[in-house]
């Protein structure tokens, strides 16, 4: 099931934001006009991924607290495949962003 979480205008290119879906804090990213969603909590020490450095060339986000890196399109770390965060499917409907939730 997909639920509306934001308007496209809320998330300009190169920006990130957080939304809450089903009790989970989710980081939304607009990278080069593509939208990605990951659990906002870094598994290392709970850092907020939405506040991290986004590398648009590699589609990665770096946790601002301790530097752990995750791919925005998969949630898996390119450094250590055992380190990952939950990825959410994003769908654009008209001028709205929707996330898939269980």
Buried (B, 14 or more C-beta within 10 A) or exposed (E): EBEEBBEBEBBEEEEBBBBEBEEBBBBBBBBEEBBBBBBBBBBEEEBBBBBBEBBBEEBBBBBBBEEBBBBBBBBBBEEEEEBBBEBBEBEEEEEBBBBBBE
